[in-house]
């Protein structure tokens, strides 16, 4: 009888959502960098990342891939911090593979809604 109460079901759904948030997020190894026209960021991170060839060359964006996927220098946060250190304005780092933080939050909310 206790398992059928709305309070228990709501608490169970919220706990599952918290568990999803607490799980480690797969970062991915490829990142798309836009707004770095002179590729100054690429020159700075070339020890940890390599340029991935694209189908159509575009001057405004390029894709880099981590050389050591599990290293601390292979994250999107490292790329963003390096862009800030270089004082590059308008540079955006997007995920090509992996799960972005926004997508992970959406997944947690989705789990809660499905359970409810």
CNS distance restraints for C-alpha pairs under 8 A (distance, minus, plus):
assign (resid   1 and name CA) (resid   5 and name CA) 7.14 0.50 0.50
assign (resid   2 and name CA) (resid   8 and name CA) 7.27 0.50 0.50
assign (resid   3 and name CA) (resid   8 and name CA) 6.24 0.50 0.50
assign (resid   3 and name CA) (resid   9 and name CA) 7.13 0.50 0.50
assign (resid   4 and name CA) (resid   8 and name CA) 7.24 0.50 0.50
assign (resid   4 and name CA) (resid   9 and name CA) 7.12 0.50 0.50
assign (resid   5 and name CA) (resid   9 and name CA) 6.45 0.50 0.50
assign (resid   6 and name CA) (resid  10 and name CA) 6.03 0.50 0.50
assign (resid   7 and name CA) (resid  11 and name CA) 6.13 0.50 0.50
assign (resid   8 and name CA) (resid  12 and name CA) 5.99 0.50 0.50
assign (resid   9 and name CA) (resid  13 and name CA) 6.15 0.50 0.50
assign (resid   9 and name CA) (resid 115 and name CA) 7.96 0.50 0.50
assign (resid   9 and name CA) (resid 116 and name CA) 6.96 0.50 0.50
assign (resid  10 and name CA) (resid  14 and name CA) 6.24 0.50 0.50
assign (resid  10 and name CA) (resid 116 and name CA) 6.81 0.50 0.50
assign (resid  11 and name CA) (resid  15 and name CA) 6.08 0.50 0.50
assign (resid  12 and name CA) (resid  16 and name CA) 6.22 0.50 0.50
assign (resid  13 and name CA) (resid  17 and name CA) 6.28 0.50 0.50
assign (resid  13 and name CA) (resid 111 and name CA) 7.43 0.50 0.50
assign (resid  13 and name CA) (resid 112 and name CA) 4.82 0.50 0.50
assign (resid  13 and name CA) (resid 113 and name CA) 7.61 0.50 0.50
assign (resid  13 and name CA) (resid 115 and name CA) 5.62 0.50 0.50
assign (resid  13 and name CA) (resid 116 and name CA) 6.39 0.50 0.50
assign (resid  14 and name CA) (resid  18 and name CA) 6.25 0.50 0.50
assign (resid  14 and name CA) (resid 112 and name CA) 6.03 0.50 0.50
assign (resid  15 and name CA) (resid  19 and name CA) 6.18 0.50 0.50
assign (resid  16 and name CA) (resid  20 and name CA) 6.31 0.50 0.50
assign (resid  16 and name CA) (resid 108 and name CA) 7.87 0.50 0.50
assign (resid  16 and name CA) (resid 111 and name CA) 7.07 0.50 0.50
assign (resid  16 and name CA) (resid 112 and name CA) 6.72 0.50 0.50
assign (resid  17 and name CA) (resid  21 and name CA) 6.38 0.50 0.50
assign (resid  17 and name CA) (resid 108 and name CA) 4.70 0.50 0.50
assign (resid  17 and name CA) (resid 109 and name CA) 6.36 0.50 0.50
assign (resid  17 and name CA) (resid 111 and name CA) 6.01 0.50 0.50
assign (resid  17 and name CA) (resid 112 and name CA) 5.44 0.50 0.50
assign (resid  18 and name CA) (resid  22 and name CA) 6.17 0.50 0.50
assign (resid  18 and name CA) (resid 108 and name CA) 7.18 0.50 0.50
assign (resid  19 and name CA) (resid  23 and name CA) 6.29 0.50 0.50
assign (resid  20 and name CA) (resid 104 and name CA) 7.94 0.50 0.50
assign (resid  20 and name CA) (resid 107 and name CA) 7.59 0.50 0.50
assign (resid  20 and name CA) (resid 108 and name CA) 5.47 0.50 0.50
assign (resid  21 and name CA) (resid 104 and name CA) 6.97 0.50 0.50
assign (resid  21 and name CA) (resid 105 and name CA) 6.77 0.50 0.50
assign (resid  21 and name CA) (resid 108 and name CA) 6.10 0.50 0.50
assign (resid  25 and name CA) (resid  99 and name CA) 6.55 0.50 0.50
assign (resid  25 and name CA) (resid 101 and name CA) 7.72 0.50 0.50
assign (resid  25 and name CA) (resid 104 and name CA) 7.28 0.50 0.50
assign (resid  26 and name CA) (resid  98 and name CA) 5.35 0.50 0.50
assign (resid  26 and name CA) (resid  99 and name CA) 5.67 0.50 0.50
assign (resid  27 and name CA) (resid  75 and name CA) 6.74 0.50 0.50
assign (resid  27 and name CA) (resid  76 and name CA) 7.83 0.50 0.50
assign (resid  27 and name CA) (resid  97 and name CA) 7.82 0.50 0.50
assign (resid  27 and name CA) (resid  98 and name CA) 4.93 0.50 0.50
assign (resid  27 and name CA) (resid  99 and name CA) 5.93 0.50 0.50
assign (resid  27 and name CA) (resid 100 and name CA) 7.19 0.50 0.50
assign (resid  28 and name CA) (resid  69 and name CA) 7.59 0.50 0.50
assign (resid  28 and name CA) (resid  75 and name CA) 7.99 0.50 0.50
assign (resid  28 and name CA) (resid  95 and name CA) 7.46 0.50 0.50
assign (resid  28 and name CA) (resid  96 and name CA) 7.64 0.50 0.50
assign (resid  28 and name CA) (resid  97 and name CA) 5.10 0.50 0.50
assign (resid  28 and name CA) (resid  98 and name CA) 3.81 0.50 0.50
assign (resid  28 and name CA) (resid  99 and name CA) 6.96 0.50 0.50
assign (resid  29 and name CA) (resid  65 and name CA) 5.46 0.50 0.50
assign (resid  29 and name CA) (resid  66 and name CA) 5.24 0.50 0.50
assign (resid  29 and name CA) (resid  69 and name CA) 5.80 0.50 0.50
assign (resid  29 and name CA) (resid  74 and name CA) 7.04 0.50 0.50
assign (resid  29 and name CA) (resid  75 and name CA) 7.76 0.50 0.50
assign (resid  29 and name CA) (resid  97 and name CA) 6.67 0.50 0.50
assign (resid  29 and name CA) (resid  98 and name CA) 7.21 0.50 0.50
assign (resid  30 and name CA) (resid  63 and name CA) 6.65 0.50 0.50
assign (resid  30 and name CA) (resid  64 and name CA) 5.64 0.50 0.50
assign (resid  30 and name CA) (resid  65 and name CA) 4.41 0.50 0.50
assign (resid  30 and name CA) (resid  66 and name CA) 6.55 0.50 0.50
assign (resid  30 and name CA) (resid  95 and name CA) 6.63 0.50 0.50
assign (resid  30 and name CA) (resid  96 and name CA) 5.39 0.50 0.50
assign (resid  30 and name CA) (resid  97 and name CA) 5.89 0.50 0.50
assign (resid  31 and name CA) (resid  63 and name CA) 5.55 0.50 0.50
assign (resid  31 and name CA) (resid  64 and name CA) 5.49 0.50 0.50
assign (resid  31 and name CA) (resid  65 and name CA) 6.54 0.50 0.50
assign (resid  31 and name CA) (resid  76 and name CA) 7.23 0.50 0.50
assign (resid  31 and name CA) (resid  93 and name CA) 6.44 0.50 0.50
assign (resid  31 and name CA) (resid  94 and name CA) 5.61 0.50 0.50
assign (resid  31 and name CA) (resid  95 and name CA) 4.85 0.50 0.50
assign (resid  31 and name CA) (resid  96 and name CA) 5.23 0.50 0.50
assign (resid  31 and name CA) (resid  97 and name CA) 7.45 0.50 0.50
assign (resid  32 and name CA) (resid  61 and name CA) 6.79 0.50 0.50
assign (resid  32 and name CA) (resid  62 and name CA) 5.72 0.50 0.50
assign (resid  32 and name CA) (resid  63 and name CA) 4.38 0.50 0.50
assign (resid  32 and name CA) (resid  64 and name CA) 6.53 0.50 0.50
assign (resid  32 and name CA) (resid  92 and name CA) 7.99 0.50 0.50
assign (resid  32 and name CA) (resid  93 and name CA) 5.76 0.50 0.50
assign (resid  32 and name CA) (resid  94 and name CA) 5.08 0.50 0.50
assign (resid  32 and name CA) (resid  95 and name CA) 6.25 0.50 0.50
assign (resid  32 and name CA) (resid  96 and name CA) 6.25 0.50 0.50
assign (resid  33 and name CA) (resid  61 and name CA) 5.47 0.50 0.50
assign (resid  33 and name CA) (resid  62 and name CA) 5.50 0.50 0.50
assign (resid  33 and name CA) (resid  63 and name CA) 6.14 0.50 0.50
assign (resid  33 and name CA) (resid  64 and name CA) 7.64 0.50 0.50
assign (resid  33 and name CA) (resid  91 and name CA) 6.86 0.50 0.50
assign (resid  33 and name CA) (resid  92 and name CA) 5.68 0.50 0.50
assign (resid  33 and name CA) (resid  93 and name CA) 4.78 0.50 0.50
assign (resid  33 and name CA) (resid  94 and name CA) 6.48 0.50 0.50
assign (resid  34 and name CA) (resid  60 and name CA) 5.72 0.50 0.50
assign (resid  34 and name CA) (resid  61 and name CA) 4.25 0.50 0.50
assign (resid  34 and name CA) (resid  62 and name CA) 6.72 0.50 0.50
assign (resid  34 and name CA) (resid  91 and name CA) 5.65 0.50 0.50
assign (resid  34 and name CA) (resid  92 and name CA) 5.26 0.50 0.50
assign (resid  34 and name CA) (resid  93 and name CA) 6.72 0.50 0.50
assign (resid  35 and name CA) (resid  60 and name CA) 5.67 0.50 0.50
assign (resid  35 and name CA) (resid  61 and name CA) 6.55 0.50 0.50
assign (resid  35 and name CA) (resid  89 and name CA) 7.96 0.50 0.50
assign (resid  35 and name CA) (resid  90 and name CA) 5.55 0.50 0.50
assign (resid  35 and name CA) (resid  91 and name CA) 4.51 0.50 0.50
assign (resid  35 and name CA) (resid  92 and name CA) 6.45 0.50 0.50
assign (resid  36 and name CA) (resid  40 and name CA) 6.76 0.50 0.50
assign (resid  36 and name CA) (resid  41 and name CA) 6.92 0.50 0.50
assign (resid  36 and name CA) (resid  60 and name CA) 6.45 0.50 0.50
assign (resid  36 and name CA) (resid  61 and name CA) 7.02 0.50 0.50
assign (resid  36 and name CA) (resid  88 and name CA) 7.63 0.50 0.50
assign (resid  36 and name CA) (resid  90 and name CA) 7.75 0.50 0.50
assign (resid  36 and name CA) (resid  91 and name CA) 5.77 0.50 0.50
assign (resid  37 and name CA) (resid  59 and name CA) 6.09 0.50 0.50
assign (resid  37 and name CA) (resid  60 and name CA) 5.27 0.50 0.50
assign (resid  37 and name CA) (resid  61 and name CA) 7.48 0.50 0.50
assign (resid  39 and name CA) (resid  43 and name CA) 6.49 0.50 0.50
assign (resid  40 and name CA) (resid  44 and name CA) 6.43 0.50 0.50
assign (resid  41 and name CA) (resid  45 and name CA) 6.27 0.50 0.50
assign (resid  41 and name CA) (resid  82 and name CA) 7.29 0.50 0.50
assign (resid  41 and name CA) (resid  83 and name CA) 6.26 0.50 0.50
assign (resid  41 and name CA) (resid  86 and name CA) 7.60 0.50 0.50
assign (resid  42 and name CA) (resid  46 and name CA) 5.78 0.50 0.50
assign (resid  42 and name CA) (resid  49 and name CA) 7.88 0.50 0.50
assign (resid  42 and name CA) (resid  51 and name CA) 7.79 0.50 0.50
assign (resid  44 and name CA) (resid  82 and name CA) 7.83 0.50 0.50
assign (resid  45 and name CA) (resid  49 and name CA) 5.93 0.50 0.50
assign (resid  45 and name CA) (resid  79 and name CA) 7.81 0.50 0.50
assign (resid  45 and name CA) (resid  82 and name CA) 7.94 0.50 0.50
assign (resid  46 and name CA) (resid  50 and name CA) 6.07 0.50 0.50
assign (resid  48 and name CA) (resid  66 and name CA) 6.01 0.50 0.50
assign (resid  48 and name CA) (resid  67 and name CA) 5.57 0.50 0.50
assign (resid  48 and name CA) (resid  68 and name CA) 7.01 0.50 0.50
assign (resid  48 and name CA) (resid  73 and name CA) 6.50 0.50 0.50
assign (resid  48 and name CA) (resid  74 and name CA) 6.75 0.50 0.50
assign (resid  49 and name CA) (resid  64 and name CA) 5.96 0.50 0.50
assign (resid  49 and name CA) (resid  65 and name CA) 5.32 0.50 0.50
assign (resid  49 and name CA) (resid  66 and name CA) 4.45 0.50 0.50
assign (resid  49 and name CA) (resid  67 and name CA) 5.37 0.50 0.50
assign (resid  49 and name CA) (resid  74 and name CA) 7.44 0.50 0.50
assign (resid  50 and name CA) (resid  64 and name CA) 5.44 0.50 0.50
assign (resid  50 and name CA) (resid  65 and name CA) 5.34 0.50 0.50
assign (resid  50 and name CA) (resid  66 and name CA) 6.50 0.50 0.50
assign (resid  50 and name CA) (resid  67 and name CA) 6.71 0.50 0.50
assign (resid  51 and name CA) (resid  62 and name CA) 7.47 0.50 0.50
assign (resid  51 and name CA) (resid  63 and name CA) 6.14 0.50 0.50
assign (resid  51 and name CA) (resid  64 and name CA) 4.55 0.50 0.50
assign (resid  51 and name CA) (resid  65 and name CA) 6.42 0.50 0.50
assign (resid  52 and name CA) (resid  62 and name CA) 7.60 0.50 0.50
assign (resid  52 and name CA) (resid  63 and name CA) 5.45 0.50 0.50
assign (resid  52 and name CA) (resid  64 and name CA) 5.35 0.50 0.50
assign (resid  52 and name CA) (resid  65 and name CA) 6.34 0.50 0.50
assign (resid  53 and name CA) (resid  63 and name CA) 7.49 0.50 0.50
assign (resid  54 and name CA) (resid  62 and name CA) 7.60 0.50 0.50
assign (resid  54 and name CA) (resid  63 and name CA) 7.50 0.50 0.50
assign (resid  58 and name CA) (resid  62 and name CA) 7.08 0.50 0.50
assign (resid  66 and name CA) (resid  74 and name CA) 5.38 0.50 0.50
assign (resid  67 and name CA) (resid  74 and name CA) 7.62 0.50 0.50
assign (resid  68 and name CA) (resid  74 and name CA) 6.62 0.50 0.50
assign (resid  69 and name CA) (resid  74 and name CA) 5.79 0.50 0.50
assign (resid  70 and name CA) (resid  74 and name CA) 6.80 0.50 0.50
assign (resid  71 and name CA) (resid  75 and name CA) 7.93 0.50 0.50
assign (resid  72 and name CA) (resid  78 and name CA) 7.71 0.50 0.50
assign (resid  73 and name CA) (resid  78 and name CA) 5.77 0.50 0.50
assign (resid  74 and name CA) (resid  78 and name CA) 6.87 0.50 0.50
assign (resid  75 and name CA) (resid  79 and name CA) 6.70 0.50 0.50
assign (resid  76 and name CA) (resid  80 and name CA) 6.24 0.50 0.50
assign (resid  76 and name CA) (resid  93 and name CA) 6.72 0.50 0.50
assign (resid  76 and name CA) (resid  94 and name CA) 7.79 0.50 0.50
assign (resid  76 and name CA) (resid  95 and name CA) 7.77 0.50 0.50
assign (resid  77 and name CA) (resid  81 and name CA) 6.02 0.50 0.50
assign (resid  78 and name CA) (resid  82 and name CA) 6.08 0.50 0.50
assign (resid  79 and name CA) (resid  83 and name CA) 6.24 0.50 0.50
assign (resid  79 and name CA) (resid  93 and name CA) 7.17 0.50 0.50
assign (resid  80 and name CA) (resid  84 and name CA) 6.32 0.50 0.50
assign (resid  80 and name CA) (resid  92 and name CA) 7.73 0.50 0.50
assign (resid  80 and name CA) (resid  93 and name CA) 6.71 0.50 0.50
assign (resid  81 and name CA) (resid  85 and name CA) 6.19 0.50 0.50
assign (resid  82 and name CA) (resid  86 and name CA) 6.19 0.50 0.50
assign (resid  83 and name CA) (resid  87 and name CA) 6.17 0.50 0.50
assign (resid  83 and name CA) (resid  88 and name CA) 5.42 0.50 0.50
assign (resid  83 and name CA) (resid  89 and name CA) 7.95 0.50 0.50
assign (resid  83 and name CA) (resid  91 and name CA) 7.04 0.50 0.50
assign (resid  84 and name CA) (resid  88 and name CA) 6.10 0.50 0.50
assign (resid  84 and name CA) (resid  89 and name CA) 7.83 0.50 0.50
assign (resid  95 and name CA) (resid  99 and name CA) 7.34 0.50 0.50
assign (resid  95 and name CA) (resid 100 and name CA) 6.40 0.50 0.50
assign (resid  99 and name CA) (resid 103 and name CA) 6.15 0.50 0.50
assign (resid  99 and name CA) (resid 104 and name CA) 6.52 0.50 0.50
assign (resid 100 and name CA) (resid 104 and name CA) 6.34 0.50 0.50
assign (resid 101 and name CA) (resid 105 and name CA) 6.35 0.50 0.50
assign (resid 102 and name CA) (resid 106 and name CA) 6.31 0.50 0.50
assign (resid 103 and name CA) (resid 107 and name CA) 6.13 0.50 0.50
assign (resid 104 and name CA) (resid 108 and name CA) 6.32 0.50 0.50
assign (resid 105 and name CA) (resid 109 and name CA) 6.37 0.50 0.50
assign (resid 106 and name CA) (resid 110 and name CA) 6.04 0.50 0.50
assign (resid 107 and name CA) (resid 111 and name CA) 6.19 0.50 0.50
assign (resid 108 and name CA) (resid 112 and name CA) 6.45 0.50 0.50
assign (resid 109 and name CA) (resid 113 and name CA) 6.24 0.50 0.50
assign (resid 110 and name CA) (resid 114 and name CA) 6.07 0.50 0.50
assign (resid 111 and name CA) (resid 115 and name CA) 6.20 0.50 0.50
assign (resid 112 and name CA) (resid 116 and name CA) 6.22 0.50 0.50
